[in-house]
Amino acid sequence: MARCTICNKATVFGNSRSHAMNQANRPFKPNLKKVKIVVNGTVKRVNVCTRCLRSNKVTRAI
C-alpha cells in the first residue's frame, strides 16, 4: 500500500530510541500523495511520493 509508483519507495523499518536508550521497532513511511498524472497519454490516479513530485519526475494532469 505505502509505495510510490514512480520510484518504488516503500516502508522501511528502524528503531525509535528513547532518552534511556530503549529501542522499539517503528516504520518509516514515505510521504505519498494521490495525484492524477499523465502516463502514455492517459490520465491515471496513482500514489506518488513528494520527492518525485518536487523533482518533476511526473507530469500532473490538469
PDB file of N, CA, C and O in Angstrom:
ATOM      1  N   MET A   1       0.823  -1.189   0.000  1.00  0.00           N
ATOM      2  CA  MET A   1       0.000   0.000   0.000  1.00  0.00           C
ATOM      3  C   MET A   1       0.864   1.249   0.000  1.00  0.00           C
ATOM      4  O   MET A   1       0.707   2.101  -0.874  1.00  0.00           O
ATOM      5  N   ALA A   2       1.763   1.377   0.951  1.00  0.00           N
ATOM      6  CA  ALA A   2       2.579   2.594   1.041  1.00  0.00           C
ATOM      7  C   ALA A   2       3.796   2.438   0.144  1.00  0.00           C
ATOM      8  O   ALA A   2       4.891   2.132   0.615  1.00  0.00           O
ATOM      9  N   ARG A   3       3.595   2.656  -1.177  1.00  0.00           N
ATOM     10  CA  ARG A   3       4.679   2.533  -2.136  1.00  0.00           C
ATOM     11  C   ARG A   3       4.470   3.538  -3.258  1.00  0.00           C
ATOM     12  O   ARG A   3       3.367   3.668  -3.789  1.00  0.00           O
ATOM     13  N   CYS A   4       5.533   4.248  -3.614  1.00  0.00           N
ATOM     14  CA  CYS A   4       5.487   5.193  -4.721  1.00  0.00           C
ATOM     15  C   CYS A   4       5.507   4.413  -6.027  1.00  0.00           C
ATOM     16  O   CYS A   4       6.321   3.505  -6.196  1.00  0.00           O
ATOM     17  N   THR A   5       4.613   4.763  -6.955  1.00  0.00           N
ATOM     18  CA  THR A   5       4.564   4.036  -8.222  1.00  0.00           C
ATOM     19  C   THR A   5       5.681   4.455  -9.167  1.00  0.00           C
ATOM     20  O   THR A   5       5.947   3.744 -10.137  1.00  0.00           O
ATOM     21  N   ILE A   6       6.341   5.573  -8.925  1.00  0.00           N
ATOM     22  CA  ILE A   6       7.403   6.053  -9.800  1.00  0.00           C
ATOM     23  C   ILE A   6       8.755   5.471  -9.389  1.00  0.00           C
ATOM     24  O   ILE A   6       9.448   4.878 -10.216  1.00  0.00           O
ATOM     25  N   CYS A   7       9.130   5.630  -8.144  1.00  0.00           N
ATOM     26  CA  CYS A   7      10.467   5.210  -7.697  1.00  0.00           C
ATOM     27  C   CYS A   7      10.442   3.978  -6.791  1.00  0.00           C
ATOM     28  O   CYS A   7      11.496   3.529  -6.341  1.00  0.00           O
ATOM     29  N   ASN A   8       9.259   3.426  -6.515  1.00  0.00           N
ATOM     30  CA  ASN A   8       9.098   2.238  -5.657  1.00  0.00           C
ATOM     31  C   ASN A   8       9.607   2.440  -4.236  1.00  0.00           C
ATOM     32  O   ASN A   8       9.999   1.481  -3.571  1.00  0.00           O
ATOM     33  N   LYS A   9       9.602   3.695  -3.767  1.00  0.00           N
ATOM     34  CA  LYS A   9       9.963   3.948  -2.377  1.00  0.00           C
ATOM     35  C   LYS A   9       8.872   3.358  -1.486  1.00  0.00           C
ATOM     36  O   LYS A   9       7.688   3.605  -1.717  1.00  0.00           O
ATOM     37  N   ALA A  10       9.254   2.583  -0.473  1.00  0.00           N
ATOM     38  CA  ALA A  10       8.289   1.876   0.359  1.00  0.00           C
ATOM     39  C   ALA A  10       8.634   2.050   1.831  1.00  0.00           C
ATOM     40  O   ALA A  10       9.596   2.736   2.178  1.00  0.00           O
ATOM     41  N   THR A  11       7.855   1.435   2.675  1.00  0.00           N
ATOM     42  CA  THR A  11       8.068   1.497   4.114  1.00  0.00           C
ATOM     43  C   THR A  11       9.341   0.741   4.487  1.00  0.00           C
ATOM     44  O   THR A  11       9.550  -0.394   4.060  1.00  0.00           O
ATOM     45  N   VAL A  12      10.181   1.382   5.286  1.00  0.00           N
ATOM     46  CA  VAL A  12      11.362   0.721   5.837  1.00  0.00           C
ATOM     47  C   VAL A  12      11.228   0.734   7.355  1.00  0.00           C
ATOM     48  O   VAL A  12      10.515   1.567   7.915  1.00  0.00           O
ATOM     49  N   PHE A  13      11.911  -0.186   8.014  1.00  0.00           N
ATOM     50  CA  PHE A  13      11.786  -0.320   9.451  1.00  0.00           C
ATOM     51  C   PHE A  13      13.095   0.009  10.128  1.00  0.00           C
ATOM     52  O   PHE A  13      14.174  -0.307   9.627  1.00  0.00           O
ATOM     53  N   GLY A  14      12.980   0.653  11.279  1.00  0.00           N
ATOM     54  CA  GLY A  14      14.138   1.016  12.072  1.00  0.00           C
ATOM     55  C   GLY A  14      13.766   0.979  13.534  1.00  0.00           C
ATOM     56  O   GLY A  14      12.805   0.318  13.927  1.00  0.00           O
ATOM     57  N   ASN A  15      14.527   1.689  14.336  1.00  0.00           N
ATOM     58  CA  ASN A  15      14.281   1.706  15.767  1.00  0.00           C
ATOM     59  C   ASN A  15      14.003   3.126  16.226  1.00  0.00           C
ATOM     60  O   ASN A  15      14.617   4.075  15.739  1.00  0.00           O
ATOM     61  N   SER A  16      13.075   3.269  17.167  1.00  0.00           N
ATOM     62  CA  SER A  16      12.922   4.538  17.863  1.00  0.00           C
ATOM     63  C   SER A  16      13.657   4.393  19.185  1.00  0.00           C
ATOM     64  O   SER A  16      13.485   3.410  19.906  1.00  0.00           O
ATOM     65  N   ARG A  17      14.480   5.390  19.489  1.00  0.00           N
ATOM     66  CA  ARG A  17      15.289   5.320  20.701  1.00  0.00           C
ATOM     67  C   ARG A  17      14.809   6.371  21.681  1.00  0.00           C
ATOM     68  O   ARG A  17      14.671   7.542  21.325  1.00  0.00           O
ATOM     69  N   SER A  18      14.557   5.963  22.907  1.00  0.00           N
ATOM     70  CA  SER A  18      14.129   6.900  23.942  1.00  0.00           C
ATOM     71  C   SER A  18      15.361   7.524  24.599  1.00  0.00           C
ATOM     72  O   SER A  18      16.499   7.197  24.261  1.00  0.00           O
ATOM     73  N   HIS A  19      15.108   8.417  25.532  1.00  0.00           N
ATOM     74  CA  HIS A  19      16.208   9.069  26.240  1.00  0.00           C
ATOM     75  C   HIS A  19      17.017   8.059  27.044  1.00  0.00           C
ATOM     76  O   HIS A  19      18.218   8.237  27.248  1.00  0.00           O
ATOM     77  N   ALA A  20      16.351   6.993  27.503  1.00  0.00           N
ATOM     78  CA  ALA A  20      17.029   5.942  28.260  1.00  0.00           C
ATOM     79  C   ALA A  20      17.649   4.896  27.342  1.00  0.00           C
ATOM     80  O   ALA A  20      18.097   3.848  27.807  1.00  0.00           O
ATOM     81  N   MET A  21      17.678   5.178  26.030  1.00  0.00           N
ATOM     82  CA  MET A  21      18.239   4.311  25.003  1.00  0.00           C
ATOM     83  C   MET A  21      17.503   2.975  24.882  1.00  0.00           C
ATOM     84  O   MET A  21      18.079   1.986  24.428  1.00  0.00           O
ATOM     85  N   ASN A  22      16.222   2.945  25.290  1.00  0.00           N
ATOM     86  CA  ASN A  22      15.402   1.779  24.991  1.00  0.00           C
ATOM     87  C   ASN A  22      15.076   1.816  23.512  1.00  0.00           C
ATOM     88  O   ASN A  22      14.917   2.891  22.934  1.00  0.00           O
ATOM     89  N   GLN A  23      14.975   0.646  22.896  1.00  0.00           N
ATOM     90  CA  GLN A  23      14.672   0.637  21.480  1.00  0.00           C
ATOM     91  C   GLN A  23      13.394  -0.128  21.212  1.00  0.00           C
ATOM     92  O   GLN A  23      13.100  -1.137  21.853  1.00  0.00           O
ATOM     93  N   ALA A  24      12.639   0.379  20.244  1.00  0.00           N
ATOM     94  CA  ALA A  24      11.397  -0.265  19.821  1.00  0.00           C
ATOM     95  C   ALA A  24      11.316  -0.142  18.307  1.00  0.00           C
ATOM     96  O   ALA A  24      11.715   0.876  17.741  1.00  0.00           O
ATOM     97  N   ASN A  25      10.807  -1.166  17.657  1.00  0.00           N
ATOM     98  CA  ASN A  25      10.689  -1.140  16.208  1.00  0.00           C
ATOM     99  C   ASN A  25       9.637  -0.135  15.788  1.00  0.00           C
ATOM    100  O   ASN A  25       8.604   0.004  16.443  1.00  0.00           O
ATOM    101  N   ARG A  26       9.899   0.569  14.690  1.00  0.00           N
ATOM    102  CA  ARG A  26       8.932   1.522  14.166  1.00  0.00           C
ATOM    103  C   ARG A  26       9.094   1.609  12.661  1.00  0.00           C
ATOM    104  O   ARG A  26      10.187   1.391  12.139  1.00  0.00           O
ATOM    105  N   PRO A  27       8.005   1.931  11.951  1.00  0.00           N
ATOM    106  CA  PRO A  27       8.097   2.068  10.500  1.00  0.00           C
ATOM    107  C   PRO A  27       8.407   3.506  10.094  1.00  0.00           C
ATOM    108  O   PRO A  27       7.984   4.455  10.754  1.00  0.00           O
ATOM    109  N   PHE A  28       9.139   3.650   9.016  1.00  0.00           N
ATOM    110  CA  PHE A  28       9.346   4.944   8.373  1.00  0.00           C
ATOM    111  C   PHE A  28       8.608   4.883   7.048  1.00  0.00           C
ATOM    112  O   PHE A  28       9.046   4.199   6.123  1.00  0.00           O
ATOM    113  N   LYS A  29       7.486   5.598   6.948  1.00  0.00           N
ATOM    114  CA  LYS A  29       6.664   5.542   5.744  1.00  0.00           C
ATOM    115  C   LYS A  29       6.972   6.718   4.832  1.00  0.00           C
ATOM    116  O   LYS A  29       7.260   7.810   5.321  1.00  0.00           O
ATOM    117  N   PRO A  30       6.920   6.522   3.512  1.00  0.00           N
ATOM    118  CA  PRO A  30       7.158   7.630   2.588  1.00  0.00           C
ATOM    119  C   PRO A  30       5.982   8.594   2.585  1.00  0.00           C
ATOM    120  O   PRO A  30       4.849   8.209   2.876  1.00  0.00           O
ATOM    121  N   ASN A  31       6.260   9.847   2.254  1.00  0.00           N
ATOM    122  CA  ASN A  31       5.235  10.874   2.189  1.00  0.00           C
ATOM    123  C   ASN A  31       4.568  10.791   0.820  1.00  0.00           C
ATOM    124  O   ASN A  31       5.068  11.352  -0.155  1.00  0.00           O
ATOM    125  N   LEU A  32       3.430  10.085   0.750  1.00  0.00           N
ATOM    126  CA  LEU A  32       2.753   9.833  -0.515  1.00  0.00           C
ATOM    127  C   LEU A  32       1.559  10.742  -0.693  1.00  0.00           C
ATOM    128  O   LEU A  32       0.864  11.074   0.268  1.00  0.00           O
ATOM    129  N   LYS A  33       1.326  11.142  -1.936  1.00  0.00           N
ATOM    130  CA  LYS A  33       0.150  11.910  -2.311  1.00  0.00           C
ATOM    131  C   LYS A  33      -0.539  11.174  -3.454  1.00  0.00           C
ATOM    132  O   LYS A  33       0.126  10.651  -4.349  1.00  0.00           O
ATOM    133  N   LYS A  34      -1.853  11.132  -3.427  1.00  0.00           N
ATOM    134  CA  LYS A  34      -2.604  10.530  -4.514  1.00  0.00           C
ATOM    135  C   LYS A  34      -2.904  11.627  -5.522  1.00  0.00           C
ATOM    136  O   LYS A  34      -3.720  12.511  -5.259  1.00  0.00           O
ATOM    137  N   VAL A  35      -2.246  11.570  -6.678  1.00  0.00           N
ATOM    138  CA  VAL A  35      -2.360  12.624  -7.686  1.00  0.00           C
ATOM    139  C   VAL A  35      -2.712  12.010  -9.030  1.00  0.00           C
ATOM    140  O   VAL A  35      -2.495  10.823  -9.273  1.00  0.00           O
ATOM    141  N   LYS A  36      -3.262  12.854  -9.898  1.00  0.00           N
ATOM    142  CA  LYS A  36      -3.522  12.453 -11.273  1.00  0.00           C
ATOM    143  C   LYS A  36      -2.307  12.823 -12.102  1.00  0.00           C
ATOM    144  O   LYS A  36      -1.880  13.977 -12.116  1.00  0.00           O
ATOM    145  N   ILE A  37      -1.745  11.824 -12.802  1.00  0.00           N
ATOM    146  CA  ILE A  37      -0.596  12.065 -13.648  1.00  0.00           C
ATOM    147  C   ILE A  37      -0.892  11.560 -15.055  1.00  0.00           C
ATOM    148  O   ILE A  37      -1.814  10.771 -15.262  1.00  0.00           O
ATOM    149  N   VAL A  38      -0.105  12.021 -16.011  1.00  0.00           N
ATOM    150  CA  VAL A  38      -0.240  11.591 -17.394  1.00  0.00           C
ATOM    151  C   VAL A  38       0.767  10.476 -17.647  1.00  0.00           C
ATOM    152  O   VAL A  38       1.975  10.677 -17.520  1.00  0.00           O
ATOM    153  N   VAL A  39       0.251   9.272 -18.014  1.00  0.00           N
ATOM    154  CA  VAL A  39       1.096   8.120 -18.316  1.00  0.00           C
ATOM    155  C   VAL A  39       0.729   7.627 -19.711  1.00  0.00           C
ATOM    156  O   VAL A  39      -0.387   7.158 -19.937  1.00  0.00           O
ATOM    157  N   ASN A  40       1.664   7.736 -20.638  1.00  0.00           N
ATOM    158  CA  ASN A  40       1.458   7.318 -22.037  1.00  0.00           C
ATOM    159  C   ASN A  40       0.222   7.954 -22.655  1.00  0.00           C
ATOM    160  O   ASN A  40      -0.507   7.292 -23.394  1.00  0.00           O
ATOM    161  N   GLY A  41      -0.023   9.218 -22.367  1.00  0.00           N
ATOM    162  CA  GLY A  41      -1.148   9.938 -22.947  1.00  0.00           C
ATOM    163  C   GLY A  41      -2.465   9.753 -22.230  1.00  0.00           C
ATOM    164  O   GLY A  41      -3.448  10.398 -22.595  1.00  0.00           O
ATOM    165  N   THR A  42      -2.528   8.893 -21.217  1.00  0.00           N
ATOM    166  CA  THR A  42      -3.760   8.692 -20.460  1.00  0.00           C
ATOM    167  C   THR A  42      -3.560   9.205 -19.044  1.00  0.00           C
ATOM    168  O   THR A  42      -2.442   9.244 -18.530  1.00  0.00           O
ATOM    169  N   VAL A  43      -4.659   9.594 -18.429  1.00  0.00           N
ATOM    170  CA  VAL A  43      -4.607  10.131 -17.071  1.00  0.00           C
ATOM    171  C   VAL A  43      -4.871   9.003 -16.086  1.00  0.00           C
ATOM    172  O   VAL A  43      -5.845   8.261 -16.217  1.00  0.00           O
ATOM    173  N   LYS A  44      -3.983   8.882 -15.090  1.00  0.00           N
ATOM    174  CA  LYS A  44      -4.124   7.869 -14.045  1.00  0.00           C
ATOM    175  C   LYS A  44      -4.033   8.541 -12.692  1.00  0.00           C
ATOM    176  O   LYS A  44      -3.349   9.553 -12.536  1.00  0.00           O
ATOM    177  N   ARG A  45      -4.729   7.971 -11.704  1.00  0.00           N
ATOM    178  CA  ARG A  45      -4.621   8.438 -10.329  1.00  0.00           C
ATOM    179  C   ARG A  45      -3.761   7.426  -9.576  1.00  0.00           C
ATOM    180  O   ARG A  45      -4.164   6.280  -9.381  1.00  0.00           O
ATOM    181  N   VAL A  46      -2.573   7.860  -9.156  1.00  0.00           N
ATOM    182  CA  VAL A  46      -1.612   6.957  -8.528  1.00  0.00           C
ATOM    183  C   VAL A  46      -1.030   7.606  -7.277  1.00  0.00           C
ATOM    184  O   VAL A  46      -1.172   8.809  -7.059  1.00  0.00           O
ATOM    185  N   ASN A  47      -0.374   6.788  -6.461  1.00  0.00           N
ATOM    186  CA  ASN A  47       0.346   7.275  -5.287  1.00  0.00           C
ATOM    187  C   ASN A  47       1.761   7.641  -5.699  1.00  0.00           C
ATOM    188  O   ASN A  47       2.494   6.809  -6.232  1.00  0.00           O
ATOM    189  N   VAL A  48       2.147   8.902  -5.450  1.00  0.00           N
ATOM    190  CA  VAL A  48       3.469   9.395  -5.805  1.00  0.00           C
ATOM    191  C   VAL A  48       4.072  10.046  -4.569  1.00  0.00           C
ATOM    192  O   VAL A  48       3.391  10.782  -3.855  1.00  0.00           O
ATOM    193  N   CYS A  49       5.352   9.777  -4.315  1.00  0.00           N
ATOM    194  CA  CYS A  49       5.995  10.408  -3.168  1.00  0.00           C
ATOM    195  C   CYS A  49       6.303  11.865  -3.497  1.00  0.00           C
ATOM    196  O   CYS A  49       6.414  12.236  -4.665  1.00  0.00           O
ATOM    197  N   THR A  50       6.437  12.673  -2.477  1.00  0.00           N
ATOM    198  CA  THR A  50       6.649  14.101  -2.672  1.00  0.00           C
ATOM    199  C   THR A  50       8.026  14.388  -3.265  1.00  0.00           C
ATOM    200  O   THR A  50       8.216  15.441  -3.872  1.00  0.00           O
ATOM    201  N   ARG A  51       8.974  13.496  -3.110  1.00  0.00           N
ATOM    202  CA  ARG A  51      10.288  13.687  -3.733  1.00  0.00           C
ATOM    203  C   ARG A  51      10.170  13.626  -5.249  1.00  0.00           C
ATOM    204  O   ARG A  51      10.803  14.413  -5.953  1.00  0.00           O
ATOM    205  N   CYS A  52       9.359  12.691  -5.763  1.00  0.00           N
ATOM    206  CA  CYS A  52       9.155  12.593  -7.211  1.00  0.00           C
ATOM    207  C   CYS A  52       8.353  13.780  -7.732  1.00  0.00           C
ATOM    208  O   CYS A  52       8.611  14.264  -8.834  1.00  0.00           O
ATOM    209  N   LEU A  53       7.389  14.249  -6.958  1.00  0.00           N
ATOM    210  CA  LEU A  53       6.618  15.424  -7.371  1.00  0.00           C
ATOM    211  C   LEU A  53       7.504  16.658  -7.445  1.00  0.00           C
ATOM    212  O   LEU A  53       7.397  17.450  -8.381  1.00  0.00           O
ATOM    213  N   ARG A  54       8.371  16.820  -6.464  1.00  0.00           N
ATOM    214  CA  ARG A  54       9.206  18.007  -6.376  1.00  0.00           C
ATOM    215  C   ARG A  54      10.285  18.020  -7.452  1.00  0.00           C
ATOM    216  O   ARG A  54      10.667  19.088  -7.930  1.00  0.00           O
ATOM    217  N   SER A  55      10.782  16.840  -7.840  1.00  0.00           N
ATOM    218  CA  SER A  55      11.852  16.776  -8.814  1.00  0.00           C
ATOM    219  C   SER A  55      11.338  16.641 -10.245  1.00  0.00           C
ATOM    220  O   SER A  55      12.116  16.370 -11.159  1.00  0.00           O
ATOM    221  N   ASN A  56      10.023  16.831 -10.446  1.00  0.00           N
ATOM    222  CA  ASN A  56       9.389  16.819 -11.771  1.00  0.00           C
ATOM    223  C   ASN A  56       9.625  15.509 -12.522  1.00  0.00           C
ATOM    224  O   ASN A  56       9.873  15.520 -13.728  1.00  0.00           O
ATOM    225  N   LYS A  57       9.549  14.389 -11.816  1.00  0.00           N
ATOM    226  CA  LYS A  57       9.631  13.093 -12.487  1.00  0.00           C
ATOM    227  C   LYS A  57       8.299  12.685 -13.095  1.00  0.00           C
ATOM    228  O   LYS A  57       8.236  11.733 -13.873  1.00  0.00           O
ATOM    229  N   VAL A  58       7.231  13.402 -12.744  1.00  0.00           N
ATOM    230  CA  VAL A  58       5.903  13.116 -13.289  1.00  0.00           C
ATOM    231  C   VAL A  58       5.315  14.406 -13.837  1.00  0.00           C
ATOM    232  O   VAL A  58       5.685  15.501 -13.415  1.00  0.00           O
ATOM    233  N   THR A  59       4.391  14.260 -14.783  1.00  0.00           N
ATOM    234  CA  THR A  59       3.636  15.411 -15.268  1.00  0.00           C
ATOM    235  C   THR A  59       2.222  15.267 -14.741  1.00  0.00           C
ATOM    236  O   THR A  59       1.536  14.285 -15.023  1.00  0.00           O
ATOM    237  N   ARG A  60       1.800  16.250 -13.978  1.00  0.00           N
ATOM    238  CA  ARG A  60       0.479  16.214 -13.378  1.00  0.00           C
ATOM    239  C   ARG A  60      -0.572  16.546 -14.422  1.00  0.00           C
ATOM    240  O   ARG A  60      -0.368  17.399 -15.286  1.00  0.00           O
ATOM    241  N   ALA A  61      -1.698  15.857 -14.324  1.00  0.00           N
ATOM    242  CA  ALA A  61      -2.831  16.146 -15.211  1.00  0.00           C
ATOM    243  C   ALA A  61      -3.642  17.279 -14.615  1.00  0.00           C
ATOM    244  O   ALA A  61      -3.766  17.401 -13.396  1.00  0.00           O
ATOM    245  N   ILE A  62      -4.185  18.096 -15.481  1.00  0.00           N
ATOM    246  CA  ILE A  62      -4.968  19.249 -15.008  1.00  0.00           C
ATOM    247  C   ILE A  62      -6.449  18.942 -15.124  1.00  0.00           C
ATOM    248  O   ILE A  62      -7.282  19.781 -14.778  1.00  0.00           O
TER     249      ILE A  62
END
